[in-house]
Amino acid sequence: EVWLVIGGGALFAGFPVMYAAFLSALYIPFMLFLFFLILRAISIEFRSKEDMLWWRKTWDYVYGISSIMLAFLLGVVLGNVLQGIQIGADYQYEGAGFFEFLNPFAIMVGSTTLSLFMLHGAIYLLLKTEHRLYAKLTILVKRVIVFFLIIFSVTTMYALEFIPHLYNDIKANLWLAIFPLSGFISIAVLPRLIARKRFRYAFLFSTLTISFMLMTVAVELYPNLLLSSIESRYNIDIYNAASSIKTLKIMLTMVAVGGPLVLAYTLFVYKVFSGRVQLDETSY
């Protein structure tokens, strides 16, 4: 994926210390992420190569499982970043467990991310489909919103009880609470919009939910990029991880030029493919 290559390249160029420690600590989930990313792309290509029902069903399942794992692994990585990783002296990873990244909080955040992506995707499909699939999705989205609300509530309560450092900055600067509060409001509005089948507004508020969640994560971590679970003096932040000033200026120039182009291209693609999709026997 282009965004993955750009993100990795930007992290390597702008914050090399963070890049080294981050990928070393979370090597396994990142390799699994790449594996499922490749598997999902393969499933799309291979599905239409044969007309046999079992062949297409197999690749449908491969595509579905790969998509589920991608969303879950993104949340697992985020959960580890929020909780803290065993970063020691010289910013070296000192963890020993092969599956150390699968801790309770990371699994909860992974499940929350998965349920949120399921909800967001289901609402989007309601804007793009019709007939039988649309009818199925209207039932499914009501179940998904319940699933998300349960998982989100459990994860939030666990974080408040066992990960208190996440809210230190918000406690010290109460105005920062506007971000999580806005996220909670967006979430609270969703069930009513879905019940009334106002799916365009529901999609808007699910987008706002994701945005405010990411903003909350940013204000909770700032200025840190990666928290050390050993000692806070080993935290990797924007100061000790950054490249030279010249490198950062060059990157800023590239982003200033490339960012609007990427945004314009994305808007153009969505404009071209706007409207509902007409399904046939080869469709997913």
Contacts in CASP RR format, 6 or more apart in sequence:
PFRMAT RR
TARGET T0000
AUTHOR 0000-0000-0000
METHOD contacts of the structure
MODEL  1
EVWLVIGGGALFAGFPVMYAAFLSALYIPFMLFLFFLILRAISIEFRSKE
DMLWWRKTWDYVYGISSIMLAFLLGVVLGNVLQGIQIGADYQYEGAGFFE
FLNPFAIMVGSTTLSLFMLHGAIYLLLKTEHRLYAKLTILVKRVIVFFLI
IFSVTTMYALEFIPHLYNDIKANLWLAIFPLSGFISIAVLPRLIARKRFR
YAFLFSTLTISFMLMTVAVELYPNLLLSSIESRYNIDIYNAASSIKTLKI
MLTMVAVGGPLVLAYTLFVYKVFSGRVQLDETSY
1 37 0 8 1.000
4 37 0 8 1.000
8 19 0 8 1.000
10 251 0 8 1.000
11 18 0 8 1.000
11 19 0 8 1.000
11 22 0 8 1.000
12 19 0 8 1.000
13 243 0 8 1.000
13 247 0 8 1.000
13 251 0 8 1.000
14 242 0 8 1.000
14 243 0 8 1.000
14 247 0 8 1.000
14 248 0 8 1.000
14 251 0 8 1.000
15 225 0 8 1.000
15 238 0 8 1.000
15 241 0 8 1.000
15 242 0 8 1.000
15 243 0 8 1.000
16 241 0 8 1.000
16 243 0 8 1.000
17 91 0 8 1.000
17 236 0 8 1.000
17 240 0 8 1.000
17 241 0 8 1.000
18 225 0 8 1.000
18 226 0 8 1.000
18 236 0 8 1.000
18 241 0 8 1.000
20 91 0 8 1.000
21 85 0 8 1.000
21 87 0 8 1.000
21 91 0 8 1.000
21 92 0 8 1.000
21 93 0 8 1.000
21 226 0 8 1.000
21 236 0 8 1.000
22 225 0 8 1.000
22 226 0 8 1.000
23 30 0 8 1.000
24 92 0 8 1.000
24 93 0 8 1.000
25 80 0 8 1.000
25 85 0 8 1.000
25 86 0 8 1.000
25 87 0 8 1.000
25 93 0 8 1.000
25 95 0 8 1.000
25 101 0 8 1.000
25 226 0 8 1.000
26 77 0 8 1.000
26 80 0 8 1.000
26 85 0 8 1.000
26 101 0 8 1.000
28 98 0 8 1.000
28 99 0 8 1.000
28 101 0 8 1.000
29 73 0 8 1.000
29 76 0 8 1.000
29 77 0 8 1.000
29 80 0 8 1.000
29 101 0 8 1.000
30 77 0 8 1.000
32 69 0 8 1.000
32 73 0 8 1.000
33 70 0 8 1.000
33 73 0 8 1.000
33 74 0 8 1.000
33 77 0 8 1.000
36 65 0 8 1.000
36 66 0 8 1.000
36 69 0 8 1.000
36 70 0 8 1.000
36 73 0 8 1.000
37 66 0 8 1.000
37 70 0 8 1.000
39 62 0 8 1.000
39 66 0 8 1.000
40 62 0 8 1.000
40 63 0 8 1.000
40 64 0 8 1.000
40 66 0 8 1.000
40 67 0 8 1.000
40 70 0 8 1.000
42 62 0 8 1.000
43 59 0 8 1.000
43 60 0 8 1.000
43 62 0 8 1.000
43 63 0 8 1.000
43 64 0 8 1.000
43 66 0 8 1.000
44 59 0 8 1.000
44 63 0 8 1.000
46 59 0 8 1.000
47 55 0 8 1.000
47 56 0 8 1.000
47 59 0 8 1.000
47 60 0 8 1.000
47 63 0 8 1.000
47 284 0 8 1.000
48 56 0 8 1.000
48 282 0 8 1.000
49 55 0 8 1.000
50 56 0 8 1.000
60 284 0 8 1.000
63 284 0 8 1.000
68 114 0 8 1.000
71 110 0 8 1.000
71 113 0 8 1.000
71 114 0 8 1.000
71 117 0 8 1.000
71 118 0 8 1.000
72 110 0 8 1.000
72 111 0 8 1.000
72 113 0 8 1.000
72 114 0 8 1.000
73 110 0 8 1.000
74 110 0 8 1.000
74 113 0 8 1.000
75 106 0 8 1.000
75 109 0 8 1.000
75 110 0 8 1.000
75 112 0 8 1.000
75 113 0 8 1.000
75 114 0 8 1.000
76 101 0 8 1.000
76 102 0 8 1.000
76 106 0 8 1.000
76 107 0 8 1.000
76 109 0 8 1.000
76 110 0 8 1.000
77 101 0 8 1.000
77 106 0 8 1.000
78 109 0 8 1.000
78 110 0 8 1.000
78 113 0 8 1.000
78 217 0 8 1.000
79 105 0 8 1.000
79 106 0 8 1.000
79 109 0 8 1.000
79 110 0 8 1.000
80 101 0 8 1.000
80 103 0 8 1.000
80 106 0 8 1.000
81 221 0 8 1.000
81 226 0 8 1.000
81 227 0 8 1.000
82 105 0 8 1.000
82 109 0 8 1.000
82 159 0 8 1.000
82 163 0 8 1.000
82 166 0 8 1.000
82 217 0 8 1.000
82 220 0 8 1.000
82 221 0 8 1.000
82 227 0 8 1.000
83 103 0 8 1.000
83 105 0 8 1.000
83 106 0 8 1.000
83 163 0 8 1.000
83 227 0 8 1.000
83 229 0 8 1.000
84 226 0 8 1.000
84 227 0 8 1.000
84 228 0 8 1.000
84 229 0 8 1.000
85 93 0 8 1.000
85 95 0 8 1.000
85 226 0 8 1.000
85 227 0 8 1.000
85 228 0 8 1.000
85 229 0 8 1.000
86 93 0 8 1.000
86 94 0 8 1.000
86 95 0 8 1.000
86 100 0 8 1.000
86 228 0 8 1.000
86 229 0 8 1.000
86 230 0 8 1.000
87 93 0 8 1.000
87 94 0 8 1.000
87 226 0 8 1.000
87 227 0 8 1.000
87 228 0 8 1.000
87 229 0 8 1.000
87 230 0 8 1.000
87 234 0 8 1.000
87 235 0 8 1.000
87 236 0 8 1.000
88 94 0 8 1.000
88 228 0 8 1.000
88 230 0 8 1.000
88 231 0 8 1.000
88 234 0 8 1.000
89 234 0 8 1.000
91 234 0 8 1.000
91 236 0 8 1.000
91 240 0 8 1.000
94 230 0 8 1.000
104 158 0 8 1.000
105 155 0 8 1.000
105 158 0 8 1.000
105 159 0 8 1.000
105 162 0 8 1.000
105 163 0 8 1.000
108 151 0 8 1.000
108 154 0 8 1.000
108 155 0 8 1.000
108 158 0 8 1.000
109 155 0 8 1.000
111 151 0 8 1.000
111 155 0 8 1.000
112 148 0 8 1.000
112 151 0 8 1.000
112 152 0 8 1.000
112 155 0 8 1.000
115 144 0 8 1.000
115 147 0 8 1.000
115 148 0 8 1.000
115 151 0 8 1.000
115 152 0 8 1.000
116 148 0 8 1.000
116 152 0 8 1.000
116 206 0 8 1.000
116 209 0 8 1.000
116 210 0 8 1.000
116 213 0 8 1.000
118 144 0 8 1.000
118 147 0 8 1.000
118 148 0 8 1.000
119 141 0 8 1.000
119 144 0 8 1.000
119 145 0 8 1.000
119 148 0 8 1.000
119 190 0 8 1.000
119 206 0 8 1.000
120 203 0 8 1.000
120 206 0 8 1.000
120 207 0 8 1.000
120 210 0 8 1.000
122 137 0 8 1.000
122 140 0 8 1.000
122 141 0 8 1.000
122 144 0 8 1.000
123 141 0 8 1.000
123 194 0 8 1.000
123 199 0 8 1.000
123 202 0 8 1.000
123 203 0 8 1.000
123 206 0 8 1.000
124 203 0 8 1.000
125 133 0 8 1.000
125 137 0 8 1.000
126 134 0 8 1.000
126 137 0 8 1.000
126 138 0 8 1.000
126 141 0 8 1.000
126 199 0 8 1.000
127 199 0 8 1.000
127 200 0 8 1.000
127 203 0 8 1.000
127 275 0 8 1.000
127 276 0 8 1.000
128 275 0 8 1.000
128 276 0 8 1.000
128 277 0 8 1.000
129 137 0 8 1.000
129 276 0 8 1.000
129 277 0 8 1.000
129 279 0 8 1.000
130 276 0 8 1.000
130 279 0 8 1.000
131 279 0 8 1.000
133 279 0 8 1.000
138 197 0 8 1.000
141 194 0 8 1.000
142 194 0 8 1.000
142 195 0 8 1.000
145 190 0 8 1.000
145 191 0 8 1.000
145 194 0 8 1.000
149 187 0 8 1.000
149 191 0 8 1.000
152 187 0 8 1.000
159 166 0 8 1.000
160 167 0 8 1.000
165 227 0 8 1.000
166 220 0 8 1.000
167 220 0 8 1.000
169 176 0 8 1.000
169 219 0 8 1.000
169 220 0 8 1.000
169 222 0 8 1.000
170 176 0 8 1.000
170 177 0 8 1.000
170 180 0 8 1.000
170 219 0 8 1.000
170 220 0 8 1.000
176 219 0 8 1.000
179 212 0 8 1.000
179 215 0 8 1.000
179 216 0 8 1.000
179 219 0 8 1.000
180 212 0 8 1.000
180 216 0 8 1.000
182 208 0 8 1.000
182 212 0 8 1.000
183 208 0 8 1.000
183 209 0 8 1.000
183 212 0 8 1.000
183 213 0 8 1.000
183 216 0 8 1.000
186 205 0 8 1.000
186 206 0 8 1.000
186 208 0 8 1.000
186 209 0 8 1.000
186 212 0 8 1.000
187 209 0 8 1.000
189 205 0 8 1.000
190 202 0 8 1.000
190 205 0 8 1.000
190 206 0 8 1.000
190 209 0 8 1.000
193 199 0 8 1.000
193 201 0 8 1.000
193 202 0 8 1.000
193 205 0 8 1.000
194 202 0 8 1.000
221 227 0 8 1.000
222 238 0 8 1.000
223 237 0 8 1.000
223 238 0 8 1.000
223 239 0 8 1.000
224 235 0 8 1.000
224 236 0 8 1.000
224 237 0 8 1.000
224 238 0 8 1.000
225 236 0 8 1.000
225 237 0 8 1.000
225 238 0 8 1.000
225 241 0 8 1.000
226 235 0 8 1.000
226 236 0 8 1.000
226 241 0 8 1.000
227 235 0 8 1.000
228 234 0 8 1.000
228 235 0 8 1.000
228 236 0 8 1.000
242 248 0 8 1.000
277 283 0 8 1.000
END
